[in-house]
C-alpha cells in the first residue's frame, strides 16, 4: 500500500487529467493506494474571480491537454463556458459532508466532471445541491451543511495547510509516500512509471495551475 496526497482544485484542468491518469495507472499496475485529495482553492474569497473562457492565452496553454484527454476518453471543455470561474469553497465543504456519508469518491469525481464536461457553475449552491442529490446525498441535509458553514473551518484549515505548509508551486501537486513528483505529459504511461519508481518526474516541466490562481 502506498500513500498518495493529491493537492488539487476542482477548477484546475490539469488536476482532472492527472486524476484520471492516476486512477488508470493504479489499475494497470495493480498497486494499492490510499489517496487523499487535498483541496487548495485557486481563487480564495473575496479575491476577484477570473474569466478563463474568453482568455485566449489560457486557451492556448490548455491545448497541451487535448491529446491526453483523447487518450483518457475525457470529453473535456478547455476551458468550460462558465463565467466567471467559480469559487470552490462550497463545493469542498460539500465534499466533507459527502465524506461523512461515505460518498466522497463519487462526489469528488462528479465535481470535476460537472465543471469541465457539463459546464456547470459549481460555485452555485442550487447547482451543488442538485449534483449532491445525483450521487445519493440528501439534498436538504447537504444544503443545511453548506448554509450553516458546518465544514467551513475544516475547509479553511485544509486550504491554509496546502498553501502554507505543503507550499506547492502549482497544482496538481502529487506526493507519493511523502515524495513530491511532477508530471510532464499527463499520460497513463508516465504515471505508471512514477508509481513503479522507474521514473520519478523530478525534472518534468509540465503545465500546471499556479497558486496565484492563474492557469
Rosetta blueprint (number, residue, H / E / L):
1 X L
2 X E
3 X E
4 X E
5 X E
6 X E
7 X E
8 X E
9 X L
10 X L
11 X L
12 X L
13 X H
14 X H
15 X H
16 X H
17 X H
18 X H
19 X H
20 X H
21 X H
22 X H
23 X H
24 X H
25 X H
26 X H
27 X H
28 X H
29 X H
30 X L
31 X L
32 X L
33 X E
34 X E
35 X E
36 X E
37 X E
38 X E
39 X E
40 X L
41 X L
42 X L
43 X L
44 X L
45 X L
46 X L
47 X L
48 X L
49 X L
50 X L
51 X L
52 X L
53 X L
54 X L
55 X L
56 X H
57 X H
58 X H
59 X H
60 X H
61 X H
62 X H
63 X H
64 X H
65 X H
66 X H
67 X H
68 X H
69 X H
70 X H
71 X H
72 X H
73 X L
74 X L
75 X L
76 X L
77 X L
78 X L
79 X L
80 X L
81 X L
82 X L
83 X L
84 X L
85 X L
86 X L
87 X L
88 X L
89 X H
90 X H
91 X H
92 X H
93 X H
94 X H
95 X H
96 X H
97 X H
98 X H
99 X H
100 X H
101 X L
102 X L
103 X L
104 X H
105 X H
106 X H
107 X H
108 X H
109 X H
110 X H
111 X H
112 X H
113 X H
114 X H
115 X H
116 X H
117 X L
118 X L
119 X L
120 X L
121 X L
122 X L
123 X L
124 X L
125 X H
126 X H
127 X H
128 X H
129 X H
130 X H
131 X H
132 X H
133 X H
134 X H
135 X L
136 X L
137 X L
138 X L
139 X H
140 X H
141 X H
142 X H
143 X H
144 X H
145 X H
146 X H
147 X H
148 X L
149 X L
150 X L
151 X L
152 X H
153 X H
154 X H
155 X H
156 X H
157 X H
158 X H
159 X H
160 X H
161 X H
162 X H
163 X H
164 X H
165 X H
166 X H
167 X L
168 X L
169 X L
170 X E
171 X E
172 X L
173 X E
174 X E
175 X E
176 X E
177 X L
178 X L
179 X E
180 X E
181 X E
182 X L
183 X L
184 X L
185 X L
186 X L
187 X L
188 X H
189 X H
190 X H
191 X H
192 X H
193 X H
194 X H
195 X H
196 X L
197 X L
198 X L
199 X L
200 X L
201 X L
202 X L
203 X L
204 X L
205 X L
206 X L
207 X L
208 X L
209 X E
210 X E
211 X L
212 X L
213 X L
214 X L
215 X L
